Amino acid sequence: MKLEKFSFGMGDRFAHQGEAQLKAVLRAKEQGVNITPIWNKSNREHKTVKTEPAELRAEADAAVAALGWTDSYRVDADHITLATVDGFIASSDFFTLDVADYIGKAAPDSEIEAFIERRKKYIGSLSISGIAEQFEITENMLREIAGKFLLAAIEAGKLYKHIAAGKGEDNFIAEVSMDEVNDPQTPVELFFILSALADNDIKAQTIAPKFTGRFNKGVDYVGNLQQFAKEFEEDILVIKEAIKEFGLPENLKLSVHSGSDKFSIYAPIAELIKKHDTGIHLKTAGTTWLEEMIGLAEAGNEALDLAKEIYVNALGRFDELCVPYATVIDVQESRLPTAEEVKAWSGDKFANSLRHDQKHPDFNPDFRQMLHVAYKVAGENGDRYYAALKKYKDIVAANVTLNLYERHIVPLFLS
């Protein structure tokens, strides 16, 4: 199974927006750009809203059938581990291997020594085509890289083999997540990480490295755009080199995690993938649920009351909801509207405060991030929430489609 050049990860926590999401991808196809839709959902998200992996597959299949989509599509078991993967094997064909718990932990000495022995030919001056800088490689440097990343690669290999045993190696796509570390990988680190993936027989088709800056959930990128562009281009060049050096899949490409709503990085990404004629996988997550909330607010009546109730409930559980996401949100309680304020809001005020239009005077990024992590509260109101989504399907779906198409697909693929 081969992942296409352009792919777009679409989270749908409550499994009601498959058709609305696919309509955005269909609009891109009408403009001459083929994008593979990939519905993604993590084990944590399933547990939080009490769904099962098979339900995401059913949603994707139903959307594809309803809209007559005849091209490829995938279902991503997002951020799975050996402890959580088995429930996803039957229904998923894309697996994001999450080995964050092993990054920074040392592999056995024998594995480290074997890794260094395999890489000794690179000691000295290393050139990567397209990068002007010459990299000086020492044995100590290889040892440091192995100490930080080798165990993660070994564990990723175990997880990959476990999936392959269950599905057959040609029946799934593997992505490796290396983004959950404090510092971005250097070109040298990424080069040798990729070598370790090859050593462990992982036929990764996409890799998510760490980039400079903050990738907070549901809001724009915070960081140095020039530095991001430099790292992104260097990573493209390292991947091209590693494919040749280590026999990795020829379609291996970069993935940007928490990529939803990182509007300011879309222009440099678009420019660089065109410059180097390479692909991209961009993964969005909770923004679809936020578009649901916007649609419910615009619908008014009991739907607006429910949206307000969800926010007020979440506000009273600030630490419970925000602490698990502390590294990927930046919410200041002092900048959040009070419960009393929100109770008095009109539907337009609620929607405009939440919608990611940075030029609108009502937009509140703290309010948006707070609700981003509050989907648990909506899940606790499951019957009412699902009923509202069905009753106001047209209003909600219009927001979902517009968000994915105009704010994400157009600047990334059609600009």
C-alpha positions as CSV (number, residue, x, y, z in Angstrom):
1,M,0.0,0.0,0.0
2,K,1.5,3.3,-1.1
3,L,0.7,6.7,0.3
4,E,0.1,9.3,-2.3
5,K,2.1,12.6,-2.7
6,F,-0.4,14.9,-1.0
7,S,-2.4,13.6,2.0
8,F,-4.5,15.4,4.5
9,G,-5.3,14.0,8.0
10,M,-8.8,14.9,9.2
11,G,-9.8,14.4,12.8
12,D,-13.5,14.0,13.6
13,R,-13.9,13.3,17.3
14,F,-17.7,12.7,17.2
15,A,-17.7,10.9,13.8
16,H,-20.5,13.1,12.2
17,Q,-18.6,15.2,9.7
18,G,-17.1,12.7,7.3
19,E,-19.1,13.9,4.3
20,A,-18.5,17.6,5.1
21,Q,-14.8,16.9,5.4
22,L,-14.7,14.9,2.1
23,K,-16.5,17.7,0.3
24,A,-13.5,19.9,1.0
25,V,-11.2,17.4,-0.6
26,L,-13.6,17.0,-3.5
27,R,-13.5,20.7,-4.1
28,A,-9.7,20.5,-4.3
29,K,-9.9,17.7,-6.9
30,E,-12.3,19.9,-9.0
31,Q,-9.5,22.4,-9.0
32,G,-7.0,19.8,-10.3
33,V,-5.2,18.9,-7.0
34,N,-5.5,15.3,-5.8
35,I,-5.3,14.9,-2.1
36,T,-5.8,11.6,-0.2
37,P,-8.1,12.1,2.8
38,I,-7.0,10.3,5.9
39,W,-9.5,10.2,8.8
40,N,-7.5,10.1,12.1
41,K,-8.4,9.5,15.7
42,S,-6.2,8.5,18.7
43,N,-6.9,6.0,21.4
44,R,-7.2,8.8,23.9
45,E,-9.9,10.5,21.8
46,H,-11.8,7.2,21.4
47,K,-11.7,6.7,25.2
48,T,-12.7,10.2,26.0
49,V,-15.9,10.2,23.8
50,K,-16.5,6.4,24.3
51,T,-16.2,5.3,20.7
52,E,-14.4,2.4,19.0
53,P,-11.9,2.4,16.1
54,A,-14.4,0.5,13.9
55,E,-16.7,3.5,14.1
56,L,-14.2,5.8,12.4
57,R,-13.8,3.3,9.6
58,A,-17.6,3.1,9.2
59,E,-17.8,6.9,9.0
60,A,-15.1,7.1,6.3
61,D,-16.7,4.3,4.3
62,A,-20.1,5.9,4.5
63,A,-18.8,9.3,3.4
64,V,-16.9,7.8,0.5
65,A,-20.0,5.9,-0.6
66,A,-22.4,8.8,-0.2
67,L,-20.2,11.2,-2.3
68,G,-19.0,8.7,-4.9
69,W,-15.3,9.1,-4.0
70,T,-13.4,6.6,-6.1
71,D,-9.8,7.6,-5.2
72,S,-7.7,6.3,-2.3
73,Y,-8.6,7.1,1.3
74,R,-7.2,5.9,4.6
75,V,-8.1,5.5,8.3
76,D,-5.3,6.5,10.7
77,A,-4.8,4.8,14.1
78,D,-3.3,8.0,15.5
79,H,-0.5,7.9,18.1
80,I,-0.8,4.2,18.9
81,T,1.6,2.1,20.9
82,L,2.1,-1.6,21.5
83,A,-0.3,-1.3,24.5
84,T,-3.1,0.3,22.4
85,V,-2.7,-0.9,18.8
86,D,-4.6,-4.2,18.8
87,G,-8.0,-2.5,18.8
88,F,-7.1,-0.6,15.7
89,I,-5.6,-3.4,13.5
90,A,-8.8,-4.6,11.9
91,S,-10.2,-1.2,11.0
92,S,-7.1,1.0,10.2
93,D,-4.8,1.0,7.3
94,F,-2.6,3.9,8.4
95,F,-0.7,3.7,11.7
96,T,1.1,6.6,13.4
97,L,3.7,4.9,15.5
98,D,4.1,6.9,18.7
99,V,7.4,6.1,20.5
100,A,7.7,9.4,22.5
101,D,8.1,7.5,25.8
102,Y,11.3,6.0,24.6
103,I,13.0,9.2,23.2
104,G,15.9,10.1,25.5
105,K,16.1,6.6,27.1
106,A,19.2,4.6,26.4
107,A,19.1,1.4,24.3
108,P,21.1,-1.6,25.5
109,D,24.8,-1.0,25.1
110,S,25.1,-3.8,22.6
111,E,22.5,-2.1,20.3
112,I,24.3,1.2,20.6
113,E,27.7,-0.3,19.7
114,A,26.2,-2.2,16.8
115,F,24.6,1.0,15.5
116,I,27.9,2.9,15.7
117,E,29.7,0.1,13.9
118,R,27.1,0.2,11.1
119,R,27.5,4.0,10.8
120,K,31.3,4.3,11.1
121,K,31.7,5.1,7.4
122,Y,30.0,8.4,8.0
123,I,32.6,9.5,10.6
124,G,34.4,12.6,9.2
125,S,32.7,15.1,6.8
126,L,29.1,14.4,5.8
127,S,27.6,16.2,2.9
128,I,23.8,16.3,2.2
129,S,22.9,17.4,-1.3
130,G,21.3,20.8,-1.3
131,I,22.6,21.8,2.2
132,A,25.6,24.1,2.0
133,E,26.9,23.2,5.5
134,Q,29.3,20.4,5.8
135,F,28.6,18.3,8.9
136,E,31.5,16.9,10.9
137,I,30.5,13.5,12.4
138,T,32.4,12.0,15.3
139,E,31.9,8.7,17.2
140,N,30.8,10.6,20.2
141,M,28.1,12.3,18.1
142,L,26.8,9.0,16.9
143,R,26.8,7.7,20.5
144,E,24.8,10.7,21.6
145,I,22.3,10.3,18.8
146,A,21.9,6.6,19.6
147,G,21.5,7.4,23.3
148,K,18.6,9.7,22.5
149,F,16.8,8.1,19.6
150,L,17.9,4.5,19.1
151,L,15.6,2.9,21.6
152,A,12.7,4.7,20.1
153,A,13.6,3.3,16.7
154,I,13.9,-0.2,18.1
155,E,10.5,0.1,19.8
156,A,9.0,1.5,16.6
157,G,10.3,-1.6,14.9
158,K,8.6,-3.9,17.3
159,L,5.3,-2.0,16.8
160,Y,5.7,-2.1,13.0
161,K,6.3,-5.8,13.0
162,H,3.3,-6.4,15.3
163,I,1.0,-4.5,12.9
164,A,2.6,-6.3,9.9
165,A,1.9,-9.7,11.5
166,G,-1.8,-8.8,11.9
167,K,-2.4,-7.1,8.6
168,G,0.4,-8.1,6.2
169,E,3.2,-5.7,5.5
170,D,1.7,-4.5,2.2
171,N,-1.7,-3.7,3.7
172,F,-0.9,-0.6,5.7
173,I,1.0,2.7,5.8
174,A,3.3,3.6,8.6
175,E,4.1,7.0,9.9
176,V,6.7,7.6,12.6
177,S,6.2,10.4,15.1
178,M,9.4,12.0,16.4
179,D,7.9,15.4,17.2
180,E,7.3,15.0,21.0
181,V,10.7,16.2,22.2
182,N,11.8,19.6,23.5
183,D,14.2,20.5,20.7
184,P,13.9,20.1,16.9
185,Q,16.1,17.4,15.4
186,T,19.2,18.7,13.6
187,P,19.8,17.5,10.0
188,V,22.4,15.1,11.3
189,E,20.1,13.7,14.0
190,L,17.3,13.2,11.4
191,F,19.6,11.5,9.0
192,F,20.7,8.9,11.6
193,I,17.2,8.5,13.0
194,L,16.1,7.5,9.5
195,S,19.1,5.1,9.3
196,A,17.9,3.5,12.6
197,L,14.4,3.1,11.2
198,A,15.8,1.3,8.2
199,D,17.9,-0.9,10.4
200,N,14.7,-2.0,12.2
201,D,12.9,-2.7,8.9
202,I,10.4,0.0,9.3
203,K,9.1,1.0,5.8
204,A,7.9,4.4,7.0
205,Q,6.2,6.5,4.3
206,T,6.0,9.6,6.4
207,I,7.8,11.0,9.4
208,A,6.8,13.8,11.8
209,P,9.9,15.5,13.2
210,K,10.0,18.3,15.7
211,F,10.2,21.8,14.4
212,T,11.1,25.1,16.0
213,G,8.3,27.0,17.6
214,R,5.0,26.1,19.4
215,F,2.3,24.1,17.7
216,N,-0.5,24.9,20.0
217,K,-3.8,23.1,19.4
218,G,-6.2,24.9,17.1
219,V,-4.4,28.2,16.8
220,D,-1.6,29.7,14.6
221,Y,2.0,28.8,14.7
222,V,4.1,30.7,17.3
223,G,7.8,31.0,16.3
224,N,10.4,32.2,13.9
225,L,9.1,31.6,10.4
226,Q,12.5,31.9,8.7
227,Q,13.9,29.3,11.1
228,F,10.9,27.0,10.5
229,A,11.3,27.3,6.7
230,K,15.1,26.5,7.0
231,E,14.4,23.4,9.1
232,F,11.6,22.3,6.9
233,E,13.7,22.5,3.7
234,E,16.7,20.8,5.4
235,D,14.4,18.0,6.5
236,I,13.2,17.5,2.9
237,L,16.8,17.3,1.7
238,V,17.8,14.9,4.5
239,I,14.9,12.6,3.6
240,K,15.9,12.6,0.0
241,E,19.4,11.7,1.0
242,A,18.3,9.0,3.4
243,I,16.1,7.3,0.9
244,K,19.1,6.8,-1.3
245,E,21.5,5.8,1.5
246,F,19.3,3.5,3.5
247,G,16.8,2.1,1.1
248,L,13.7,3.7,2.6
249,P,10.5,3.9,0.6
250,E,10.9,6.4,-2.3
251,N,7.7,8.2,-1.4
252,L,8.8,8.9,2.2
253,K,7.7,12.5,3.1
254,L,7.4,14.9,5.9
255,S,4.3,15.1,8.2
256,V,3.3,18.1,10.2
257,H,1.5,17.1,13.4
258,S,-0.8,19.5,15.1
259,G,-0.8,21.2,11.7
260,S,-4.4,22.4,12.0
261,D,-4.7,26.2,11.7
262,K,-0.9,26.8,11.5
263,F,-1.8,29.4,8.8
264,S,1.5,31.3,8.8
265,I,3.6,28.2,8.0
266,Y,1.4,27.1,5.0
267,A,3.0,29.6,2.6
268,P,6.6,28.4,3.2
269,I,5.4,24.8,3.1
270,A,3.6,25.3,-0.2
271,E,6.7,27.0,-1.6
272,L,9.1,24.4,-0.5
273,I,7.2,21.3,-1.5
274,K,6.8,22.9,-5.0
275,K,10.5,23.8,-5.1
276,H,11.6,20.3,-4.3
277,D,8.7,18.5,-6.0
278,T,7.9,16.5,-2.9
279,G,4.8,15.6,-0.9
280,I,3.4,16.5,2.5
281,H,1.1,15.0,5.0
282,L,-0.7,17.6,7.2
283,K,-2.6,16.3,10.2
284,T,-5.5,18.3,11.6
285,A,-7.3,17.2,14.7
286,G,-9.8,19.0,17.0
287,T,-10.7,21.9,14.7
288,T,-13.6,20.0,13.2
289,W,-15.2,19.8,16.6
290,L,-14.7,23.5,17.0
291,E,-16.5,24.1,13.7
292,E,-19.4,22.0,15.1
293,M,-19.6,24.3,18.0
294,I,-19.5,27.3,15.7
295,G,-22.4,25.8,13.7
296,L,-24.4,25.1,16.9
297,A,-23.9,28.7,18.1
298,E,-25.1,30.0,14.7
299,A,-28.1,27.8,14.8
300,G,-29.3,29.5,18.0
301,N,-32.1,28.1,20.2
302,E,-31.3,25.0,22.2
303,A,-28.1,24.4,20.2
304,L,-26.7,27.8,21.3
305,D,-27.7,27.0,24.9
306,L,-25.8,23.7,24.7
307,A,-22.7,25.4,23.3
308,K,-22.7,27.9,26.1
309,E,-23.3,25.1,28.7
310,I,-20.3,23.2,27.4
311,Y,-18.1,26.2,27.7
312,V,-19.3,27.1,31.2
313,N,-18.8,23.5,32.4
314,A,-15.3,23.4,30.9
315,L,-14.4,26.7,32.5
316,G,-15.2,25.2,35.9
317,R,-12.9,22.2,35.1
318,F,-9.9,24.3,33.8
319,D,-7.1,22.3,35.4
320,E,-8.6,18.9,34.6
321,L,-9.0,19.7,30.9
322,C,-5.9,21.8,30.3
323,V,-3.2,20.1,32.3
324,P,-3.0,17.0,30.0
325,Y,-2.4,19.3,27.0
326,A,-0.1,21.8,28.8
327,T,2.7,21.4,26.3
328,V,0.5,22.2,23.3
329,I,-1.8,24.9,24.5
330,D,-1.3,28.4,25.9
331,V,-4.4,29.4,27.7
332,Q,-4.5,32.1,30.3
333,E,-7.5,32.0,32.6
334,S,-7.4,35.8,32.9
335,R,-8.0,36.2,29.2
336,L,-11.0,33.8,29.1
337,P,-14.6,35.3,29.1
338,T,-16.4,34.6,32.3
339,A,-19.4,32.2,32.5
340,E,-21.7,35.2,33.0
341,E,-20.4,36.9,29.9
342,V,-20.8,33.9,27.7
343,K,-24.3,33.2,29.0
344,A,-25.3,36.7,27.7
345,W,-23.7,36.2,24.2
346,S,-25.6,36.1,21.0
347,G,-24.9,33.2,18.6
348,D,-22.9,35.4,16.4
349,K,-20.7,36.6,19.3
350,F,-20.0,33.0,20.4
351,A,-19.2,32.0,16.8
352,N,-17.0,35.0,16.0
353,S,-15.1,34.5,19.3
354,L,-14.4,30.9,18.4
355,R,-13.9,31.0,14.6
356,H,-10.3,31.2,13.6
357,D,-10.4,34.6,11.9
358,Q,-7.5,36.5,13.4
359,K,-8.7,39.8,11.9
360,H,-12.1,39.7,13.6
361,P,-12.3,41.9,16.7
362,D,-14.2,39.2,18.6
363,F,-11.7,36.4,18.0
364,N,-10.3,35.0,21.3
365,P,-7.5,32.4,20.9
366,D,-7.7,31.5,24.6
367,F,-11.4,30.8,24.3
368,R,-10.7,28.7,21.2
369,Q,-8.0,26.7,22.9
370,M,-10.1,26.2,26.0
371,L,-12.9,24.7,23.9
372,H,-10.4,22.7,21.8
373,V,-9.6,20.6,24.9
374,A,-13.1,20.6,26.2
375,Y,-14.5,17.9,23.8
376,K,-14.7,15.6,26.8
377,V,-17.6,17.8,28.1
378,A,-19.5,17.5,24.9
379,G,-19.0,13.7,25.0
380,E,-20.5,13.7,28.5
381,N,-23.6,15.3,26.9
382,G,-23.6,12.8,24.2
383,D,-27.3,12.3,23.5
384,R,-28.0,16.1,23.4
385,Y,-24.9,16.8,21.5
386,Y,-25.5,14.2,18.8
387,A,-29.1,15.3,18.5
388,A,-28.1,18.9,18.0
389,L,-25.5,17.9,15.3
390,K,-28.2,15.9,13.4
391,K,-30.9,18.6,13.8
392,Y,-28.6,21.4,12.6
393,K,-26.5,19.3,10.2
394,D,-26.5,21.7,7.3
395,I,-25.3,24.7,9.3
396,V,-22.6,22.7,11.0
397,A,-21.4,20.9,7.8
398,A,-21.1,24.2,5.9
399,N,-18.7,25.5,8.6
400,V,-16.6,22.2,8.5
401,T,-16.3,22.2,4.8
402,L,-15.4,25.9,4.5
403,N,-12.8,25.6,7.3
404,L,-10.9,22.7,5.7
405,Y,-11.1,24.0,2.2
406,E,-10.6,27.8,2.5
407,R,-8.3,28.0,5.5
408,H,-6.2,24.8,5.0
409,I,-6.4,23.3,1.5
410,V,-6.3,26.5,-0.5
411,P,-3.2,28.0,1.1
412,L,-1.4,24.7,1.2
413,F,-2.2,23.2,-2.2
414,L,-3.9,25.8,-4.3
415,S,-2.1,29.0,-3.6
